[in-house]
Amino acid sequence: MKNFSKNLLVAFVALLVLSALFSLFARPFEAQKQISLSELVQDINKGNTKSIVLEGTALKVTLEDGSEVAALKESDSSLSQTLLNLGVDKEQLNNVTIEQRKEGGIGAWISPFLFVILPMLFFVFFFLMMFRQARAGLGQAFEFTKSRARLFGADGQTKEKVTFKDVAGLKEAKEELQEVVDFLKNPKKYLDMGARIPRGVLLVGAPGTGKTLLARAVANEAGVAFFSASGSEFVEMFVGVGSSRVRDLFSTAKRAGRSIIFIDELDAIGRTRGSGFTGGHEEREQTLNQILVEMDGFERDDQRIVMGASVTGDTPVLIRENGEDKLLPIDQVIDPYYQEGEEGVEKPSQRLEVLGFEKKIGKGFSAQKKTYLQNSAFKKVRSVFRHKVQEIYEVEYMGGTIRTTGNHSVFIRTNAQGLVPKPVCEIKPGDILVDLPYKVNRTNKNRREIRGHKFSQKLELQLQLWEPLFMPFQSVEYAYQFARTHEGETSQTELGNMLGFSQRTIGKWQQGICVPRALSRNYYQYKDQLPETVEVSPELMRLFGYYTAEGYARKELDFCFNEKEKEYIEDVRYLMKTIFHLEPDRERHITKNAINIVYHCKPVASFLAFHCGKGAKNKQVPQFLFEAPKEYYTEFLKGYAAGDGYTDTRGRLELTSVSKRLILGLNWLSRMHGFKSYIREFTVKAGRKIRDGKPLQETKAYRLGFGKTQNPLDPKIGKASTKRAIVKSIRKLPYDGYVYDFCGCENEAFFGGESPILLHNTNRPDVLDSALLRPGRFDRRIVLDLPDVNDREEILKIHSLGKPLAPKTSLREIAERTPGFSGADLANLMNESAILTARRNKTIVSQEELLESIDKVLLGPERKSHILSKKEKEITAYHEAGHALVASSLPHADPVRKVSIISRGRAGGYTLKLPSEEKHLKSRAEFLDELATFLGGYCAEKLVFKDVTTGASNDLQQASDLARRLVKEYGMSESLGPVTFGEREEHPFAHIGEYVNYSQKLAEEIDKEVSGLVEVARKKAENVLKQKRPTLVKIAKALIEKETLEREEFERLIGKKSIMGACSSVVRARSL
């Protein structure tokens, strides 16, 4: 029916086109005003006739006023003779241009073709397409319930062969699975003994521990077919499709003989069954029931084994990585974690955060079990995931669309249950999605509230002015420094060959005759005029807005305004003078009514282009604006609106741009600040000219609009926009590509879409139905632990293959320094070390790169642009010295491995600790010493400077969380006793959550006990620092001087012998 409607629409459009063509070609033959030959003679005699065109017996007469009339002459006489017979004036007739044309032309042959042959061809083509679609639809109807499982091995797709030898570590898991391999190879041996092989094997483990890799290894070791399917492929909106695909999958595997069926994301269909309220929920349960039936239906000698182990790539998401906020399509975030063609495996992402939300605790016992949104906030991402699917769902709602898989959930607003995650395949028109800004109590003016993002109240940020200019020439700077350093050691010719420069250039550098031109010319021209750093201020944001709208950055900086916009022209001059100490070099009037203000200063042009983009289609919102207070955002918007904005008489604001990235950024920012905006796409027609240049091609442009009550530049108190993200329609589309997901986010949620919509993370392997786990189904559970030090060394050896290592490289040392790393983490570490080596233009990977990669994987890259003032450096040094000294002075604390005040990621400094032996349990005494270590930096700041800074906020948060866990989860409170508080609850829709199972009075006792533990730890840390204050000063001065202290040097300062060996690491980082 859908395809028929589509074809009918095509036919209707084609008929409209034919009608238009008919009008176009028929117009020349439409009847014109007819006059007689006598009237024509009168017009000629009066001098009113300009020309006459004769075609057969038809006359086309053009009069002096430009109008046209028609006449007919006799067929058996000439035109001149006929006119003379009617008394025409010969002199006037000579002034008239007479042209004779042959009958025929394009109209004679195109009309029959256009009006007879073409319609016939069209209808023949239309009916052929109808019959073809009918045949295709019949075939698709039979294919709809077929399994989408992919076959590897046997006669399936050729893949890199993986065996147990390629899987380092996991000895116990491989021994357990060896029985499965032996059964598949020699089934008769087991059947003769009356043994029954396990029907299903459930692989359980942290992300990146090798579940999928191990399943493929089992298939390759046994030499059998390997069928891989995702649990989401069985989930459909139509009841019965999922179970049919399950039957087809098992039937296909049976025809293949000995085989392994691997079901990834088993939780998509294997969740605990509950009361279903929708058809989609019933469909999931039917699919699960069919899997149970199929696994029960195995014969005793059946040789099949089952193993169990989102949004489209163009969905924008807001992430924070290495201290930088970026609004990017999700595929650009996740694809770098994967190799080409790799899918279906979770990849750890220790440095990644995504915009999620903070929960609001409701009032009352029942409300505390529900989910409410307090504000959006960045949340850590445990891992990322991608896999291929063949179909997706497109959800259209008021304000935009979102495309995702059917099993992926989005949050729905409900009156009774708060925010509830709901699979997309179960969504119905009328459901209300959760977007930003989040409006509550819409109908109550007194209680109405708009919730958005919680931004910083103060932004203290200095931007490096020269860094964007020098960034493209870092390799040149490296070559220059290398040549100067090796002067006299290596010949100039050899240095030239190594660095890619001529011997003459190397010689001039070493003799001091010149320096690289790219590094010197602009720098020395402006070094005394321009500042080294620029403070981020509202005025700078307004200038950024002017540049983003009307600025061009090449070798010079050019602002273009209308001559009447004197207020903006003067403001730009004032800002450039105040911030950069620059006056305009010239003003140009190339375009009518326009003025170009030009600054011949490449450093400033590069600076603005680096933060706001270069070229109209590449303009963007500065990254740091996503964490800046509201004043900075409105000033940027004010500058941009002055150039490419318009406010109508009713107060509605509209901004336009050809940069979709810019409009998306402004849309997200506006909604995070509580202003509801909308995006419209339109087409700018071809032929436009700029400065009398070449005609421009047709291009897409985007408009960001605000209603009169939502204008950020002129907010009006009154009724705010009431349009909510109400679902209008849901449709299923074919799709051939990857879909993406973030796993392990707090609250299992993240915002995504052109307008931020709250999406739910459903990739949870720990909520399977108990019927799946009983004997005869998934009755064997194999746990894949994180690798120990020996396994880590073996994994590092595998991932070092193909990478040139220095002779003295010790993978054992790296394994000792990476406790808690999974196999995927170690693969990432080796990859980072190879990248770092290539960046430094080295040919072999040394121990230095490997060690530095550990810090980079744990904390992020070194932030060279983050320059601390002398006072801030001193505070950071004492802060980290406090952590390290307290840790090294307490008997149950882990030894310190490294202390640094170099900024990495979001951390201004860090203290790295390593226990002297491998631990699997932790005592109360160790927890209490760890609490004191957390507070060492806070106490050091207070002791030395008589004040505290925001740098201790992360330490205080970790200390508070640990103290609360000691009381509520571990039962380590002396006053409350060995009791745990708070229970975890599962719900078919809400999944796992915690609700309060204790009274308000007991909650106050818990808070009191938590505060008591933190206070005891504070006093313990304070006493250590007071007693050893000279040592504290000594450590801090060493940090100020050297910035980083390794274990040996630190232990010399405190007078302690070195402790060898390490099996685990803990990081204490000072927040920025």
N, C-alpha and C positions, 0 to 999 in steps of 0.2 A: 504493500500500500504506500509505503514511504517512497519507494523508487518510482511508482506510478505517478505520484504527485509531483515528484521532481521532474520526470519526463514531460508531464503536462505543462509545467511551468516553462520548461525549455521551449516547447512548441509554441506557447503563447508569446514568449519573447521573440522567437523567430518570425512569427506573423507580424509583430509590431515592426521589426526591422524591414520586412518586405513592404509593409505599408509605407514606411518612411522612404524607401527607395522608389516606390511607385510615385509618391508625391514629388520626389526630386526630379525624376526623369519625365514625368507627365506634365510638369509645370510649363516647359517650353511650348507644349502643344495645346495648352488651355486657350479657350476663345478670348481674343482681345476685342477692344472696341472697333467695330467695323464702320467704315465710311464708304460712301460711293465715289466713283471716279470723278464726278462733277465737283464734289466737296474737296477732293484731292487737288483738282485744278485750281480751285479758289485759294486753297492754302498756298500753292506754289506761286500763284500770281501775287499774293500778299507778302511773299518772302518768309513764310512761316515754316517752310519745309527744309530740313537739313540733308537728309539722305533717304534713298529708297533701295531696299534689297529685294530683288526679284528671284523667286524660286518657283518655277513652273508658272502657274497662274496666280500664285499668292504674292501679295506685296506686303512688305514690312516697312512702314514709314516712320522715320524718326523726325519729330518736330524740333524746332529751335529751343523750346523749353525743356527738352530731354524726354518728353513723353513719347510713347509709341502707340501707333494705331495700325489697323490692318485693312487691306482692300483687295479686291479681286479684279483681274483684267480678263478680256476675252482671249480665248486660247488660239484663235487663228489670226491674230494681228499682233504687231510689235507694240511695246509699251509707249515708245515715243510717238508713233503714228496715232495711237488711240488718244493720247493726251493732246496732240495737235488738232485732231478732229474736234476735241471738246473745247478748243479755244485757249490753250495754255500759252503764256507769254514765253517766247523762245529764250529771251535773255535770262528770265528768272529760272527757266528750266535748265539752262547751262550752269547756273549756280548750285544746282542740286546734284549731289553725288549719287550716281546710279550704279549698283553692283548686281551682277547676275550670278546666281549659284545653281549648281546642279542639284536635282532632287535626290534625296537619299540621306547619307551621313549616318552618324551613330544612332540617331533616333529611329531610323528605318529598320535596323536589325536588332537593337537592344530591347525594344519594346516587346516583340513577340517572345524573346528569350526570358525577359524579366517577368512577364505576366502569364506565360503559359508553361514554358519548359521548367523554369526554376521552381515554381510551386510543386510541380509533379515530382521533381528530384527530391525536394524537401520531404514530402510525405512518404516517398519510398524509403528514404533514410530513416525517418521517424519510426515507421513500422518495423524496419529491420532491427533498430535499437531496442524496441519493445520486446520483440521475440528473443533477442539475445539476452536481455536482462531477465526475462522469464526463465530461460534455461540456466543462467548463472544463479538466480535466486533459488531454483530447485536444488542445485548442487550445494549451495551454501547452507540450505536448510539441513541437509544430511551431514555437512561438515561441522555444524555449530556445536554438536555434542561430542566431537572428537577431542581426545586428549592433546594438550599442547606440549607434552613431554619431549625433551630432546634426547637423542640416543648418542652416546659416546662409546667408543670401543666397538669391538666386533665389526659389523659392517656400517657402523654409524660414522659420525663426523671424525675426521682425523684431528687428534689433539695430542699435545705433548704428553708422553707416557709418564705417569707418576707411580712410583712403587714405595714400599716401606723404607727403602734405603734413602729416598729423597725427603722423608719426614724425620727430622732430627728429634731426639727425645721421645716422650710419650711411650716409654717402654711398656708400661702396664697396659695401656690402651691397645698397643699393637699385639701384645700377647693375647689379650682377650679376643681381638678380631682375627687372630691367626686361626682360631677354631672355625670361624665363618669361612675363611679362605680354604681351609682343609676340607670342610664339608662340601663346598662347591667344586673342589677338585676331585675328591674321593667320596661321593655320597654313599656308595655301597657299604663302606666300612662302618658307618654310623647306623645305617638302616638295618644291617645284619645284627647289630647289638640292641636293636629296639629303641635307639636313642632318637630324640626329637630335637632338631636344631632350633634355636630361637627364631621365632617368626619375624621379630622386629628388633632393631638395635637403635636406641636413642642416644645420640651423641650430645653431651652437655658440657659446656665450658664457656669461659670468658671469650669475648670477641678477639679474633686473631690467633686463637690457639690451634687452629688447623682442622676444624671439623669437616669442612668440605674437602680439603686436601686428603684427609685420611680416608674418607668414603671413596674417593676416586682411586686411592692406592689399593683399597680392598678389591675393587673391580679389576684393576690391572694385574694384581697379584694372582687372582683367580682366573684371569683370562676370560671374563664373561662380559656381557653387555651391561652398560651402565645407563639407566634412564634417569634423567634429572628433570624435576619439575618443581615449580614454586607453589606453595600453598595458596597464594592469591589467585592462581590460574583456575582454581576450582570454584571460586566464589563468583556467582552471577546474580543478576537481579531477577532472572526467571527461575522459578522453582523447578527443580528436577535436572537442570543442566549440570550442576556440579557433580551430583551422584552419577550421572551418565558418563561424565568425563573420567570419574574414578573407575567405573566398570571398563571403559575403553582402555585406560592405562594398564590395568592389571591383565586385561585380555591380550594387549599388545606384548606385555612382558612375558606372558605365558607362551605365546607363539615364538618368542625369541629363545626359549629354552632357559638355560641357566642365566640368571640376570640379577642385578641389584637395582632396586627402585629407591632413588634418593629424593626425599621431599624436603625442600628448603622452606623456611618460614612456616613450619608445621602449625604454629600458633594461630595462623590465619583461619584455619578450619578446625583445629583441635582444642579450642578453648573449652573450659568447663561449660557444660550445657545448663541452661537456665530457662526461665519462663520467657518465651519469645513473644514480642508484641508486633512484629512486622514480618512481611513475607521474606525479606532478606535474611532475617535471623533464622526463620524456619529453614530456609534453603541451606544455611551453613550447617545446621544440625542434621539435615538430611544427608549432606555430603559426608559429615563425620560418621553418621550411622553406616553409610555405604562402605567407608574404609574399614570399619569394624567388621562388617559382614564379609568383605573380601578377604580380610586377614584370617577370619574364622574359617573361610572356605578353602584354605590351603589343604591339599592332601598331604599325607605323611611323607611322601617322597617328592613333594613339590620343591623346586629349587629356585624359589624367588625369596629375596630378603628385602625388607623395607627399612630405610634409614632416614631419620628426620633431623634435621639441623636447625606505589607511593606517588610522589608528584612528578610531572614531566619536567624536562631539563630547562625549559624556558621560564619556570616559576621564579620570580625574584624573591630573595631572602636577604635579611640583614644579619651579617655575621660580624664577629670580633675575633681577629686572628693576629697574634703577635702585637697586640696593643692597638691595632688599626681597625676602624669600623668600615665595612664595605657593603654596599647594596649590589648584589650580583645575582645573575641567574644561578639556580642551584647546581646546574651541571658544571659551571665554571668553578664551583667550590669543591665538588666531590670528584670530578674526573681526574684531577692530578693525583689522587690517592691510588688510582688503578693503572695497570698497564693496558695496552691496546687489546681489546677483546675480552678483558677480564671482567667477570661479573659474579653476582651471587655470593660474595664473601664480604663480611663486615670488616671495615678497616678502622683501627683505632685512631682517634683524633684528639690527642691530649691538649693541644693548644687552641682548640676551636670552641667558640661560643656562638650561640644563635639567639635571636630575639624571641624570648618566650614570655612567661608572665609570672607574677607573684600572686599567690592565693590570698584571698581575703577570708578571714575567719568569721563565720556567721555567729549570730547571737542565739543562744539556746542550744540544747543538746542535739536536737535533730539537724539544726542548721550547720553545726560543726562538721557533720558528715558530708555536706554538699560542697561543691566546687564553685567559688565565685572569683571574679577577676578584680584584683586590687589595682594593679598597674602592669604595664609591660616592663620586662627586664631581661638582660642578657643572662643566658643559662649555659652551663657547660654541656658539651656534646661528647658522649662516651665514644661513639664510633659513627661512621657513615656507611651507607649501603646503596648499591645500585644493581639492577638486573633488567633484563629485557622482557617486555610484554607485547602481546599482539592486539590488545584493545585497552581503551581507557574510557573514563567517564568525563564528560564536560558538564560542569554545573554552572548554569547562568543564574546570577542573582542580581538584585538591584544595586548596581554600582560596578559590576565587572563579571568575570568568569574565572573559574579555577578548573584545571584539568588534572585528574589523578586516577589511580587505579580503584577498582570497586571495593577492595578490602581496606583501603586506606580510610581513616576516619577523619572527620572534622567535628569541631565542637558546635553544638546546637544550644541555643538559649531556651530554657524551659522555666515555667513559673514554679513548678513543684520541686524540681531536682537541681536547680541551678544550671551550670554548664555540664552538658552530657556529651561524651564522644559518641559519634554515630557513623558506621561505615557508609561510604558514599553510595554503595549500591542499595542502601535502605533509605536514603534521603527522599523526601517527597516535596513537591511544590508547596510553599507556605512555611516550611521550616525556616528558622531565623539563624543565620550564621553569626559568629562572634567576630567583629571587626573593631578597628580603632578609628576614631575614639569610641569608647564604650560608655553608653549612656544608660543610667539607671534611674528608676522612679520617674519615668517620662511624663506621667499624668499628674504628678504632685509637684507643683512649683516650689514648695518650701523644702522638699527633700531631694529635688532633682540634682544629679551630680554627673559631671563629665570626667571620665577616667582615661588617662593616656599613659605616657611614659614618665618615669621619674628621672628627670635630668639633674645633672650636677648644678648646685646653686652658684658655684664659682668655678671659673675656668682659668687656670694659670698655665699658659702654654707659650713657649717661645719657638718660632719657626726659623730654621736656618735659611737666610736669604741666598747664600751662594751655593748651597748644596744642589739645587736643580740645574744650575749652570755647569757645575763640574761633573755631575753624575755621568753624562755620556762619555766623559774623557778620563774615567778612572783607570782604564787600561794604559792610557798615555802617561798618566801620572806615575803609575806603577813602573812603566818602562824607564821613565826619567830617573826615579829614585833608585831603581836597580842598577842603571848605568853609572850613576854617581857613586853608589856603594861599592861596586866592583871595579872601580878605577884602579889600574895598576895590577889587578889580579887576573883579568881576562882581557884579551886584545879587543880593540874597538871593532874589528871585523867580525870576530866571533860573537860579540855582544849584539852587533847589528843583525846577524843571521838569527840569533836567538829571539830578539825582540821585534824583528820585522822593520827595522829602520836602516838607513844607509850608514856607512862608516863615518861619513862626513858629519851627519847629524849627531851621532854618538860623541864624536870628538868635540863639537861645539858645546854640547851639554857638559861634558867633563871639564872643559876649559873655562866654563862660566861665561862664554860669549853670548849665549841665549838660553832661554827655557822654552818648553813647548808653547807654541803660539796660542793654541786652544786654551791653555790654562792661564796665560799671562795678559793677553791684550785687554779683555774686558775687565779683568780683576784690577790691574794696576791703573786703569783709567778711572775707576770709580771707588777704589779702596778707601780713600779718605772722605768720600762723600756719602756713601751708602752705609747703613748699619750692618753689623755682622748677623744680628738676629732681629726678628720683628715680633713684637708682642701681639698675640691674638686679642683683638678688642672689637667692640661693636663698630667702631669707625672702619677698621680693616675689613670687617664683614660687609659693610655698605659699599666699600670700594670693590670688593670681590663681586658683589651683585652687579655694580655698574659694568665691570669687565665681562662678566658672564653674559650680559645682555648685549652690550654695545662695544666690546673690546676685541681687538685683534692683536695677536702676539706673533711677531716674526723676529727679525733682528731689532725691530723697534716696537714700541707699544703705541697703539692707535685706538682712541675713543672717538666714536662717531655719534653726534647728536643733531637734532634739528636746531636751527639757529634761534628759534623761539624758546628753546628749553634752557634759558640762561641760568636758572636756579641749579640745574643739574651740572651744567658746564662749570660753574663756579665751585660747586661742591667737589667735583673731581679734581680740579686744580688745588683746592684747599687740602684734600686728603693726600694727594701725591706730594704736596709740599710738606705736610705735617709728618707723614709716615716715612717717606723716602728722601726728603730734602731735595726734590726735583722740581724744576720749572719746565713748562712746555718748550720744546726745541723749535717747533713751528706749528702753525695752524693752516690748514688747507681747506679750500672751498671747491672741491671737485664736482660734487653733486649739487644740484640746485636746492637751495634752502637748507643745506647740510653743512656742518663744520666738523672737521677732523682735528682732534688735539693729539699731537704726535710727540712722543718722548723717545729719543734715540738712546735707549738704555737697555741693552740685552739682558743683564742680570735680573732686572725687575720684570721684563717681559717673560723670561724663563720661569721666574718665581710664580707669577700669576698663572701661566699656562700649566705649570706642574700641579697646582692645587685646584684649578677650575677648568682645565682642559684647553686644548688648542684646536681651533676650527669649530664652525657652528654646530656640526653634527657630533662633536666630541666633548661639548661642554658638560660639566658635571658639578654636583654639590661637593664642596670640600669635605673630606672624610671626617674631620674632627667636629663638624657641625652636628653630627649625630649624638654627641655627648655634651654639647655646649648648652648653656642656659637659653631661655626663650628670647631674651633681648638680642642675642647674637643672630638667632634665626630670623627675627623680624627685621633687623637691620639689613641682612643679606637680601631678604625678600623686598625690602623697600628700594634698595639699589637696583635689583633686577626689574621690578615693576616700573621703575622710572624709564627703562629702556624698552622692554618688551611686554609691558603690562597695560591694562586698560580698566578703569573703574567707571561704571555707568552711573547715571543719575540716581539709581536706586541703591547704590553702594555695593554692587556685585563686582568682584574682581576677577579678571581673566588674564592668565599669563600664557604666552605662546613660545614655542621653540621647535626646531627641527631635530633636537637631541632628545630621544626617548629616555636616555639614561638620566638626563637632567630633570625631566618632568616626573619620572618615577621617584627620584630622590626627593624632590620637593613635595610630592604627594605623600610619601611615607613620613617625612619630617612634619608636615602640616598635621597629619592625623595623629602622630605621636604627641604633638603639642596640644591636641584637643580640638583642632579645626577640621571639620569634615569638608573634603574637597572631592572633585570628580575630574576624570580625564576624558577628553574627546579627541579622536583622531580624524584628520581631514587631509585633503590633497591640495597642494599648491600647484596650479596649472603651469604647464611649460610656457616658455617665452619671456619670462621675467628677465630684466637686465639690471645689473648693478654697475653704476658708473659708466654707462654706455658700453659695457662689455658684451661678451657673447651671450645669446639667449640661454637661460638656464633650463635644465630638464625638469620634468615633472617630479615632485618629491613629496614625501609624506611629512606632515607636521602634526604637532600635538598641542592641545590646549588644556591647561589646568585651571579649573574654575572654583570659585567660592561663592556661596549664597550671601545675601546681604547681612545675615546675622553671623556668618562664619568668616568674614573678611579679617585676616590677621592684622591688617594695617589700620582697620577702623572697626573693631569689634563693637557690636551693639548689644546692649542688655535687653533681653527679651526672649521670645520663643526661638530656641535653636532648631537646627534642622532635625526633622523627625524621621527621615528616611532611614530605614534599617536594611541590613543585608538579607533581604527575604529571597529565598530560592524561588526562581521563576520556572525553570525547566531543567531536566536532567536528560542527557542523551549519551548513548554509547557509540564510540567511534573506533574504527580500525586504527592501529598504531604499530609502528615498527621502529622501536628505539628503546633507549634506557629510561627507566623511571628511578627516582632518587628518594632517599629518606635519611633523616637524622635519627640516630638510635641513642637511647639512654638519656634524653633530655629530662631535666627536672620538670615535674608535672606532666611529663610525656607530651609536650606541646611546643610548637613553634609557629611564628607568623610567616605567611608566605602569600604571594600574589602581587599583582600590580597595585591593588589596594590591600593592605595587610589583613588576611583572614587567619584565624587561629586554627591550625591543623594539629592532628593528633598522631602520636607515634604509636603504631600498633605492632611493632616487631618485637614481641616478648615471647621468649621460648620457655617461660617458667609457669605458665598457667594452663597446662594441658589437662584435658578431661581424664579423670581417673580410669575410665574404661579403656583408654588407650594403653595404660601402663600395667594392666593386669596380665598374668601369665597367658601366653598364647598370642600376645600382640607385641607391644613394645616392652617385653618382659626383661630385657637386658639393658641396663643403663650404664654407659661408660662415661666416666668423668674425665675430662681433659684438663689437667691442672696447668697452671703457669709453670714454665720450665725452671728447674733449679740451676745452680751455677754451672754444673757439668753440661746440662742440656743446652744452656745458653751458649756455651762455648762451641758445641757442635752445630747449633743453628747459625752462629756467626761464621763458621767455616763454610757452610753451604752457601750463605749469601755473599761471601767474599769471593766466590768463584767468578772469574771474569773481571775482577778488579785487581790492578797491580798494587800489592802491598809492599811496604818497605821491609827490608830484611829483619829489622829489630822490632817489628810490630808484635805486640803481645795481645792476642785475642782473649787470653785468660784474664788479664787485667780488666779488659772491657766487660767481660762476663761478670766479674766480681762487682763492677760498678753499676750494673744494670739490673738490680733485683726488681721483681714486679713487672718486668718487660715481657710481653708475649712474643711469639714468633714474628707476628706482623710488625711489632714495635722494633724488633732487632733488624728486620729487613729494611724498615724505614731509616734506622740509624746508619746502616751501611750505605744506603742510598744517599743520605745527607752528607756523609763523609766524602763520597765520590764527587758530589756536586761542589762541596767546599774546596776539594783539591783542584778541580777544574777551574773554579773561579780564581784560585790563586796561581793559575798557570803552572801548576806542578804536574809531573808525569806519574808519580806514585803516591799512594795513600799512606801517610805516616801516622804514628801514634798520636801526634798532636791533633790531626783532623778528627780522628776517632773520638778522642776525649772531648774535643770541643763540640762534636755532634751530640754527645750525651746531654750536655747543657742545653743545646739548641732544641732537642726533642723534648726535654723536661720543661723548659722555661720559655723557649722561643729564641729568636735571633738577637744578637747584641744590638741595642739601639744607640748607634753612635750619635744620632742627632739629638738625643736627650742629654743635654748638658746641664749639670747641676751647678748652682752657685756655690761659692766657697762655704757659706753657712749651711746650705742644704747637704753638701758633701760631708761636712763635719757631723751633722745630725745623723745621716745615714750610716756613717762609719761607727758611731757610738751605738746606734740601734743594732747593727749586725754584730758588733763586738759583744753587746749584752747577750744576744742569743747564744753566741758561741761560748762565752765564758760560763754562763749558767749551765749549758749542756755538758761542758767538760768538767764541772765541779760537782755535779750530782751523781751519786753512785749507780743509779738505775737508768741514767740517760745514755743514749747512744753516742759514741765518739764522733767528733767533728772531722769531716773529710776536707771541706773547703769552705772558705768565707770570701765573699766578694761584694763590692759596692758598684759593680758594673750593671747597668740597667739592661734587663732582658725581658721581652714581652711586656707584661703589666707590672713586673716587679722592679723596684728601684734598687734592690740588692737581695742577696740570698745567702743562707747558711745550709750547706749540704752535710747530712749526717749518715754514717754507716755503722750498723751494729757489728760487733766483733764476731758474732756467730749467727748462723741461720736460726730464725725463730718462727714458730707456728702458733704460739700462745703468748699472751701478754698479761702481766700481773697488774694489780692495783697500784703497787709502788711505782712501776714503770709508767703507768698512765699519769700519776701525780707528778712525777719528774718531767714528763712531757708537757704537762700543763704549765709548770714553772718555766720550762724552756720557751714555750709560746710567749710568755709574758716578759721574757728577758729583755727584749728590745724596748718595750713600753717602759719598764722600770728604769732602764739605762737612760732614756730620754728625760724622764722625770727627775732622776738623780743628778744628772749633769747640767741640764738646761732649765730645771725647775718648771718645765712645761712639757706638754705632749703634742704630737702632730698627727695628721691623718694617716701617716705612714704605718701606724700600728693598727689600723682598722681591720686588716685581714687577719692579723694575729689574734685580736680580741674575738673576732667572729669564730675562728677555729677553736680557740680556748672555750668559748661559750658552748659551741656544738659538742665538743668532746666532754665537757662536764655534764651536759644534759644527757648524753648517751650513757655515761657512767651511772647516772641515777635511773634513767628510764629503761635502758636496754640491757645493761650488764648487771644490774642489781648490786652495785658496789657502794651504795650509800649506807653509812654506819647508823644513821638515825632512822631511816625508812626500812632498812633491812633488805634481804635478798628477794626483792619483788620487782617484777617488770611492770611498766605502765604503758597503756596504749596498745591497741590490737590492730593487726592488719586485716583488712576485709576485702573479699573479692566480690565483684558484681558482674553479671554478664555484659553490661555496657560500660560501667565506670571502671571495671578491672580492679587494680589493687590500690588501696588507699588506707589511711590510718584514721581511726576515730577515737574520741576520748571515752574511756570506760571508768573514769574516776570522778570524784566530786570536785566542786570548786575549791573547797577547803584543802583537799589533798593537793590540788594543782598549786595552791599557794605554798604548801610545804615543799613541793618539788622545786619551785622557783627559789625558795629560801635555801634549800640544800645546794642547788646549782651555784648560787651566789657565794655560799660558804666555801665550796671547793675552789672557786676561782680566787677568792680572797686569801685562802691558805697558800695557794700557789704563788700569788703576788708577793706575799710576805716572804716566802722562801726565796724567790728570785731576788727580792730587794736585799735580803740579808747577805746573800752571796756577793752581790755587787758592792755593797758597802764594805764588806770585809776585804775584798780584792780590788778595790778601786784603782790602785796603782797599775795592776795588771790590765784592767779595763782601759785605762788611758794609753798604755803601751800598745795594746792591740789596735785601738782606734787610730793612733798615729801611724802605725804600720799600714793600716788600710788606706788612710788618706794619701800616704806616700806611694804605695804599690798597687792599690785598688783590689788586688786578689792575693789571698794567702792560702797556700796548699797545706796539707796536713802536717808535713814535717816542720815547716816554718812556724805554723801556729803552735805546735806543741813545744817548740823551742822557746817561744815567747812566754808560755804559761809554765815552763819548767816541767814538762811531762814527757815520759818516754813514748815513742811511737807505737801504736797498736796496729798490728798487721792483720789482714783478712777482713773481708766484708761480705755480707750476704743480703743486705737490704739497705734501702736509702730512704731518707725523709728530707723533704725540702721545706725550709722556712723562708718565706719571701716577704720582703717589705713592700707594701703597696705603694704605687705611685700616687 
